[in-house]
Each structure stands twice: as structure tokens, then as C-alpha cells.
Amino acid sequence: MLTVQEAFACVMNTAVDFGIEEVSITQAHGRILRETIYADRPFPPFDRVTMDGIALNFQDYENGRTDFEIQGLQAAGFQQQKLQHNGCIEIMTGAILPDNTDTVVPYEDIFRNQNTFSIIKGIQKGQNIHQQGSDVKKGEALLYPGIKITGAEIAVLATVGKTNIRVSRQPKIALVATGDELIAINEEPKLHQLRISNVYAFQSVLNEIGVEAYIHHIKDDKETLHKEFSNLFAQYDLIICSGGVSAGKFDYIPEVLKELNVATRFHKVKQRPGKPLLFAVSDKNVPFFGLPGNPVSGFMCLHRYVLPWLYQSLQMNPVPVQMQAVLTKDVKFDKPLTYFIPVNVQVTSQGSLHANPHLTNGSGDFAILTSANAFMELDEKKDEFKAGEIYPVWFYKSL
């Protein structure tokens, strides 16, 4: 049986590159950028005025002039005007600085006469001007491959005129629920039945990182499983299965994978929850994650193994940072396993992360996931963990 670190290394060694596709800017949110984006011109592209007021040549003021004849109005979005000697041009925020001017005086520092403005406060040369190219030079790299595109990146893409963007290709992912006890979520369950839930939770998590997945339900029948999985391996880039990988009489998946020539890399990990975790790869390099059917087990394995594999295969850079938190209560276990305990992580007033453990009634206690926000990973090398010690946490909710 592999340790958590051994199993994780095995998974990550099979990461692939899903390739590149081009999408429009309206479809780019949440996708992983696969090209470097350069500034097509300097930013600001011109000397941009930052205050409403008047534009003048500072030399005239320095020579003793305080009254300036109004020679025109320069509004944002209009061509650049040119100032004649000894005058001023009324100016609006965002406008291009008129030619032959180098200083902007806000309305608060001037007084209007009939045809002139008088300066009533001291001014500095070059004030209230956002200089051309002071933010970004033409040709400067603005965005790099691997970043996840959010609203901020969309703003940059639009600014440089990128209507189509190269991004990581969307993998086609199958989410498979197995079990005769499972029924559709819109059906009324009998006493011995359960509504399908795990794969909907998985689908939601994948959607959050910009990946779509398609749900399938397969009954616990070996022949049916063989036929359906044969089709799934031919159609999908990744298969994530919930249930059917433990040691029960109807857990046929390990046998079916063998019959389909899908090589099992490992089955069972020294961890709790999630011990029955199975990982396999087909001859066409399609990975298969067999997650335990218990809700907490499957949810933990998704975050600890599947998501990191996806981040790397999508060429995400940087990947989400592995955080660490302070354990707030003593915890003790009997068996030498790596334990993943649900915790509620909070930020203290000093800025550190504190993890408060949540008691659970077992890996089927799905309700515990709503009151916690992360799993704390407690290494198998110890059986007692003291308050104040620091351990890794795997977030599934935002702080």
C-alpha cells in the first residue's frame, strides 16, 4: 500500500498537456492562458490629463503670468489641440494633453473671469498629467502563459485589442456514479435508496476551475460496467468514478479495468478517509480516478489528487499555493495512517491561519463539509498532534 506522498507522485507523473485552442474574449473567463500578451502601444498611449481644469505652458506662469486667455476646450476622445502663446485650454479628465502645454491646473486652484482664468494657488510643472508610457512601454509583456484569466486579465486583453485568445484546451471529463442504490436527484427515494450526490459535488468543483464535466450513472453489473467503461475510455480525456473500488462483492471496477487493459497504478493508499482510492491509466493515456463512494472520502481525494493533476495538465502556472495552518486542538489517532480531518480555517488578527477541527461521524458524514472549509493533512509518522503545531491544509472553500 502506497503512502500519500508516493500515491501523489505517481498521479502527478502521468500529467499530460491537453493542448491549445483559440476562443473569443467573451469565452475566455476562467480559462488558462497559453500565449504571452504584449502591449501594442504604450500605456497611457498619450499624455493623459488626470483633473478637470486648464492646460498651460508652465514657462508662461514662471515668467510671472497668472491670468490666461481661454483659447479652447479639449475634451476626452477628441483630437489634440495646440496652445498659442500666453493662453490656456480648458481641459477634461482623460483628454490628451494639448500641444505646447505641460501643466494642468485643476478648477479648484483657478478663478474664472469672462474670457480668462486666474491662478489663485501655487502650481508645479507637469502636475496632473499621466505621462505617456509611464505604466507600460510598447512591446512590454503584460500577461504570461499559465495564468487563469479573470476579469483583470480580460481588461488587459481588451485594452490591447485581443479578440481571440489561445488557451488550454478544455478536457472532456466523465463523472461516473456507480451503484444500484443510487437514483436521480429528482426522484423520491425508497428507504434503501440514495439520491446521486457525489458526482454533482465533483462537477461543481470542476466548474469552479473552468472545466466542464459530464455525469453518467452505471448500475453495479459487471457486463454493463465493461460495456459502458469501454465507451467512456474512447470518448473522454479523463474519467472520475465515484464508488465501486472498495472490497465489496459488487465492487467490480478493478476487474473491469483489467479486462479493458487499463493499467492500475495503485489501489489503496495509507490514508483516512480515502483508503480505497484507485488510479489507473489506459493504453491511450486516459487517466482513471476511482474515488471512494463515501462523500467525505471522495471529496477529499478529488482535492488532494485530481485537482493538482488537472492544474498541471492544464499547464496552470502558478498553481494554487499549498497553505499551512495552526492546529487549535489536540488530535490523536490509533492507526499509523495519514489523516485528513475537516477543519474550519480562519485568519487571526495577526494574519496567521488557525484550523479548528470538526468532529465527524465517519466518511459518510457529508453534512460536515458545509461547516468546514478545508482538510488538514496529518502525517502518518505521528499518532498525536498537538494544538499549536502547523500542518498543511487543502481548501475546498474560500476563507
N, C-alpha and C positions, 0 to 999 in steps of 0.2 A: 504494500500500500504506500502510495507516494505522500510526502509531506505537502503542505500548501505551497511552499516555495518551489518544490520540484514540479508539481502539477501546473503551477502558473508558468514556469519556464517552458514546459512542454507545450502549453497552449500558445504562448507568445512566439515560439519558434516556427509556428505554422502560419503566422500572419501573412497576408497577401497584399497586393495592390489592386483595388477594384478597377483601376483605370480612370480615364478622364472623359468628361462630357462637357458640352457647352450649353449654358442656359441663359435666358434673358435676365436682366437685372431684377425684374419683378418676381422671378422664381429663385433668386439666389439666397434669400434669407435662410440661415441655418445650415447652409452647405459649406463644404471645406474648399477653400480657395486653392487652385493648383497653378497659379501663374503669379509673377511679380507685376505689380501695378505701379506705373511710373507717372509722375506729374507731366502733363502735356504742355504746361506753361507754368510760369512762376505763380506763387500764391502769397499775397494777393497778386493778381495779374497786372495791377496798376497801383499807383499811389492812391490809396483809398481814404476818403475823409471819414473820421470817426465821430464828429459832432456837427450838429446844425449850427451855422454861423456865417462867417465870411472868410474867404481866402484872399491873402495878400502876399506881397513880396516883403519879407522881413527887413530888407535894406531900406525901404521907404520909412518904416517905423523907426529903424535905428538912426536914420537921418533926422528924426525929430517930428515926423508927421504923425498926427493922431486922428485926423479926420480923413476919411477915404470915400471918394465918389463911387457910387454903386454903378458898375458897368454891365451887370447882367446877373443871371441866375443859372447856376449849374445844378441840375437835379440828377439823381441816380438813374443810370440807364441811358443817358444821353451823351453824345459825342463831346469830347474835350473842348472847352473854350480857351481863349487866350486873353490874359490880362494885359491891358495897356498901362503905361507908366502912371504911377501915383494913385491908382484906383483900387477897388476891391470887387470881388464877385461873390454874391450871396451863394451859399453852398449848403447842400443837404447831405445828411449821413449816408454813406455808401456810394457817393458820387466819386468820379475820377477827379483828382486834383487838377484845377485849371493850369494850363501852361503859363509859365512866368510867375507862378506863386510857389511859396514854400512853407507857408504857415497858415493854420486855421484858428480863428478866434471865435469861441462859442458866443451865442446870443447873450448869455449871462454876463459877459465881460464887455459888452458894447452897448451903445445907445444910438437909436435911430433918429436921424433928423429927416428933413424932407427928401433929399437926394444923396445923403451921406450917412456913414456910420462913424461914430466916435468911440475910440477905445478908452475904457474907464478903469482898466486894471492892467498891470504889467503882464507881458507875454514873453514866451520863449520861442526861439527859432525852431521850426519843424514840429511844433506841438500839434496834437490831434490829427496826426497822419499815420496811417498804417502803410509802411513803406513797401513798394513793390518787391516781391521775392523775399521778404523778411521771414516768412513762415517756411516756405518751401521753394527750392530752386527748380527750374525746368529740368526734367530728366531725373530728378531725385526719386528713389524708390520710396513708395508710400505704404504698400501692403506686400506681404511675403506669402509664399505658398505654405499651406498648413493651417492657417488661421480659420476659425469659424466665423462666417460672415454674419454680423449683427447689423443693427440699424446704423451704427457708427461707420462700419465699412461700406454700407450701401451709400451713405452720404459721400464718401470719398470716390466711390465708383461713378456715381452720377456726376460729381464735380469734374472728373477727368474725361467724361464722355464715353464711359464703357457701357454699352448697351447689352453686350453679350460677354459672359464671363466663363472661363474654364474652371471647372470644379471637379471634385472627386465624383466618379460615377456612383449613382445610388445602387447599392447592392439589393438584390431581390432576396428577401428573408422569409422563410416559412416558420410560423409558430404553431407547434403541434401539441394539442391536448389529447392525452390518451386515457382511456378508462371507460368501462361500461357504466360506472356510477354517475358519469357526467351528463348533464343535459344543457340545452341552450339557456341563456340568461333570461329569455322572455317566457320560459315555461315554468309551470308550477311544480316544484319538486315533491316527490313522494318521500316518505320517511327515510328510505335508504339511498336517496339520490342527492347529488350536489350540483349546483349550477357551475358551469365553466367560469373560472375567475382568473387563474394564474396567467394564462396567455394574454388576457386583456390588460393585466397589470404590466406584463412584459412589453406589449405593444405600445402602451402609453409611455413607458420609459424610453423606448427606441424612438418614438415620435419626438420626444423632448430633445434628442440629439440630432434631429433632422433626418431620421431613417424610417422608411415605411416597412411594415411587415404584414403578412397575410396569415390569417388564422385558419387552422384546419383541426377537425376533431376526428380521431380514428378510434374505433372500438378495440377492446382487448381480444382480438382474434388474430392468430399468427399469420394466417393466409392473407387476411385483409391488410395487416401491417406490412407484410412483404410487398404486396402489390402497390400500396399507397406510397411507401418509402422509396420504392424503385422509381416511381414517377417524380417524387419530390427531389431526389438527388439529380434528376435530369433537368429539372426546371429552375432550381434555386441556387444562389451563391452561398447560402448559409441556412442551416436547419437548427432550430432551437426547440427541443422537445421537453414537455412537462410531464413527468411520470413515466412509469414503465421500465425504470432502470434499477429498481431495488432487487430483493431476493425472493419476491413473491411468486406463486405458481403461475400468475398471469402476466408477469413482467418479461415479455418476450423480446424486447428490443435488442438486448445483447446478441441473442441468437439470430435475429433478423439481419442485423448489421453484418454478422459473419457470413450469412448466406449471400448477401449482396456484395461481398468482397470490400466492405468498408472496414478499414483497419482501426481497431480500437487502440488508442494510445495509452489510455489508462481508464480504470474503472474502480472507483472508491478512492477517497482522499482522507488523510488523518485529520479530520475536522468535524466540528459540530456547531451548527447544523450543516447539512450538505454532504455527509459521508458518501452516499451512493453516486455522486457526480461521475458521469461518464463523458469521455471526449474521444471522438473518432474522426477520421478523415477518409473520404472516398478516393478511388483511383483517379477521379477527375479533380481532386484537390478541393472538394466541397467539405467544409468542417461540419461536424455534428456535435452539438452540446446536448447531452442528456441530463437535464436538471431534475432533481428530486421533485416529486409531486406535492410534498408538503409546502404550503405557501411561503413560510419564512425561509425554508431551505432554498427553494428555487429562487426567491427574490435576492437572497444573499449571493448565491452563485452567479446570478446574472450580473450583479455589480462587481463582484470580485474577479470574475474570469471573462465573461462575454464582452462587457463594455470595453475593458482595456484592449482586448483583441480587435474589436471594431475600431477603436480610436487609431490603432496602429495601421490597420488595413485601409482606413480612410485617409491615411497619411496626415493625420492631425498633428500639428506642431505649433505651440506646445500642447502636450496632453494635460488634462486636469491634474493639478498638483495633489500629491498624496499628503494629506494633513495628519497631524498628531494632536492628541488631546490628553488632558489630565483626568485620570480616573478619580471619581469623587467618593467611591465606597469600596470597601474590601470585597473581593470576589474570590471564591475557592471552588475548585473542581476536583473530581475523583480520578478521572482517566487522563492519561497523557495525550491530549489532542489539542489542536489549535481551535480555540473557541471564538465564535463571532457573536457577541452579545448586542442586542438592540440598546442603543443609548440615545439620550437626548442631549445634544451638544449645544452649549450656549457660550457666548462671548462674555467674559467678565469685564468689569470696568477698567481693568488694567490691560485688556486686549488679548488675554490668553483664552484658550478653548478648554472648557470643562465638560466632561462627559458623565452624565448621570445614568447609571444602568437601570434598565427596566426589567422587572421580573416577567417571565413568560411561562405559559403552561405547556410549552413544547413547540416544535417547529410547525405545528398546525395552527398555532395561535395567530392568525393573520391580523387580528384587530390590534396587536401590539405595534404593527408597522405604522399605524396612524398617529400614535402618541410619541414615537421616537423619530429621529431624523438621520440616523447613521448606524452602522455596525462597527463596534470596536473589535479589533483583531488582537487576541491574547495568545501568545506563542506557546506551543506545546512543551517548551523546555521548562516551564514552571507550572505549578498547580495552585499557587496562591499569588494573588495580585492585590497590592496594597493601594489604598487611597493616596493620591499624590504622585503615583507613578504615571509615566507618559507612554501611550501606545498609539498605533496607527488607527485611523478611523476612515471608513468608507461611507461617504454621504450618499443618501438617496433623496434627500430634500435639501433645499437651501436653508442656510442659517436664518 
